[in-house]
């Protein structure tokens, strides 16, 4: 499962410290190591690492943690894969698609199938909040030019803009439906839009 930058910083520090000292660092040491101002921030990072199965706190023992698994951003990980992070996708008004596949993001293999290609797009806007998709989320998109009626897909419009919507077909029309009553349903002719891929999952960065 993907780690945020701060989670990875702390995990790397813990792994190195515990390996060398056979004891966990203090909250004060952790705070300095990842440059956080509050102990509550460190507590949140530790909790998130524990929930994701990277570390285990040993109860009734001060400064005692176990490293459960190595950082899974390595290439030999069976639990995550790296996919290109292409740019921003609008979950509001369509915005121009920016292709910049220099960036990659690690996603759980549970979101993917071995024989398919995937890419990540950062969600901008609130038009899909009723589907649990929020501004700043990373949409994991399975690359395909086809979408089942009623599924959520990344769609490229004739203006070279990409948007994330529920797609429905009605005769020769393609209807893009938001999941927020504040936004309008839009209708296009077949050929005016091109499906880029279907939504496979959402990754949210908490920290």
Buried (B, 14 or more C-beta within 10 A) or exposed (E): BBBBEBBBBBBBBBBEBBEEEEEBBEBEEBBEBBEBEEEEBBEBBBEBBBEBEBBEBEEEEEBBBEBEEEBBBEEEBEEBBBBBBBBBBBBBEBBEBEEEEEEBBBBBBEBBEEEEEBBBBBBBBBBBBEBEBBBEBBBBBBBBEEBEEEEBBBBBBEEEBBBBBBBBEEEEEBBBBBBBEEBEEBEBEEEEBBBBBBBBBBBEEEE
